[in-house]
Every structure is written in structure tokens, then in C-alpha cells.
């Protein structure tokens, strides 16, 4: 992959145990585990009528240099917005590029 195409910065987040409370129950939160350069590949947006109102979703695909630690349990933070990884990341080439499909998180 050509480095010039990797012109966006994104952060990979993982749901991680960060400690214990007074009752020894685990406390979890989204923690940054990597910041990488990426290429944004805009996909389609989607609108549908649900519960008497219009609902839209933003769908994006990112290409990053190959990593073996990205999974569907992770999130991506890009341009101030959070995205859920919606499909298992796909390897393109022989461990050259990782393609990650994401949808915007509604919070």
C-alpha cells in the first residue's frame, strides 16, 4: 500500500476492564489501544423508516496497514465520531492491507 493514500488518522478502541469497584465487580470502558494512519473509503449511507421516524446510518470502510489484533469487538474513532466495526476485518494481499467496515455509533 502506498503511504500517500494513508491520509487519515484513526484510533482503535477496545472494551477493556479498567479496575474493580467497592464490591469487586469489574469496571469496563473503551480504551485506546492503537492510533494508525488510514485511507477512508466512503460507502453508501442508508435511510429507513423505523418507529414512525426516519433513521439514517453512516457506513464507512477504512484501509489500514495489516494488523492481526483488530476484531468486530472493537470501535474506531475517526474525525471526532465513533464507529462500530460491523464485519470481521478482511486481509487484502498477503498481510498488506486490512479492510475494516464500520457504522456510526448513535449515542
Wavefront OBJ file of the C-alpha trace (Angstrom):
o trace
v 0.000 0.000 0.000
v 1.292 3.425 -0.906
v 1.899 5.644 2.111
v 0.478 8.699 0.330
v -3.000 7.173 0.361
v -2.950 6.821 4.154
v -4.013 10.396 4.833
v -6.473 9.997 7.731
v -5.728 9.380 11.405
v -7.937 6.990 13.341
v -7.861 5.451 16.792
v -8.769 1.842 17.538
v -10.621 1.325 20.830
v -11.223 -1.852 22.811
v -13.724 -2.627 25.617
v -11.310 -3.280 28.476
v -11.508 -3.973 32.193
v -10.045 -0.901 33.882
v -10.368 -1.857 37.531
v -12.715 -3.060 40.255
v -15.393 -1.286 42.276
v -16.027 -1.495 46.046
v -17.903 -4.788 45.568
v -15.065 -6.284 43.499
v -17.126 -6.076 40.305
v -15.138 -5.358 37.134
v -15.325 -1.850 35.652
v -15.153 -1.631 31.859
v -14.659 1.250 29.448
v -13.494 1.926 25.886
v -9.701 2.304 25.896
v -7.467 3.475 23.029
v -5.074 0.713 22.017
v -3.678 1.987 18.714
v -3.589 5.107 16.583
v -2.941 4.380 12.912
v -2.916 6.041 9.515
v -5.786 5.016 7.262
v -7.458 5.564 3.943
v -11.163 6.370 4.183
v -13.325 4.636 1.616
v -16.822 6.166 1.776
v -19.568 3.657 1.207
v -23.247 4.094 0.977
v -25.443 5.782 3.522
v -28.713 4.184 4.468
v -32.054 5.613 5.473
v -35.074 3.663 6.611
v -38.402 4.337 8.221
v -38.435 2.932 11.754
v -40.832 3.608 14.634
v -42.598 6.430 12.788
v -39.375 8.331 12.110
v -36.558 8.424 9.606
v -33.364 6.701 10.767
v -30.050 7.036 8.938
v -26.749 5.253 9.222
v -23.296 6.252 8.040
v -21.280 3.362 6.659
v -17.522 3.731 6.134
v -14.717 1.439 5.097
v -11.146 2.061 6.223
v -7.950 0.600 4.814
v -5.032 0.393 7.251
v -1.723 -1.411 7.219
v -2.218 -5.033 8.232
v -2.667 -5.742 11.951
v -3.701 -9.057 13.438
v -5.337 -7.611 16.582
v -8.430 -5.887 15.102
v -11.787 -7.628 15.644
v -15.539 -6.987 15.485
v -15.499 -6.270 19.223
v -13.545 -3.061 18.629
v -14.542 0.507 17.812
v -12.942 3.138 15.613
v -12.741 6.824 16.478
v -12.412 8.963 13.362
v -12.846 12.693 12.927
v -14.485 13.058 16.355
v -17.091 10.331 15.750
v -17.288 6.727 16.969
v -17.856 3.784 14.628
v -18.608 0.125 15.413
v -16.676 -2.495 13.453
v -19.519 -4.361 11.738
v -17.766 -7.222 9.965
v -14.599 -9.220 10.529
v -11.713 -7.212 9.056
v -10.594 -8.551 5.671
v -6.988 -9.076 4.650
v -6.128 -7.678 1.221
v -2.987 -9.054 -0.323
v -0.620 -11.082 1.771
v -0.785 -9.199 5.068
v -0.505 -5.856 3.329
v -3.835 -4.098 3.930
v -6.654 -4.624 6.401
v -10.139 -3.511 5.316
v -12.456 -2.521 8.167
v -16.194 -1.912 7.663
v -17.808 0.422 10.221
v -21.132 2.076 11.006
v -21.624 5.199 13.087
v -22.483 4.751 16.758
v -25.638 6.522 17.878
v -25.085 7.772 21.427
l 1 2 3 4 5 6 7 8 9 10 11 12 13 14 15 16 17 18 19 20 21 22 23 24 25 26 27 28 29 30 31 32 33 34 35 36 37 38 39 40 41 42 43 44 45 46 47 48 49 50 51 52 53 54 55 56 57 58 59 60 61 62 63 64 65 66 67 68 69 70 71 72 73 74 75 76 77 78 79 80 81 82 83 84 85 86 87 88 89 90 91 92 93 94 95 96 97 98 99 100 101 102 103 104 105 106 107
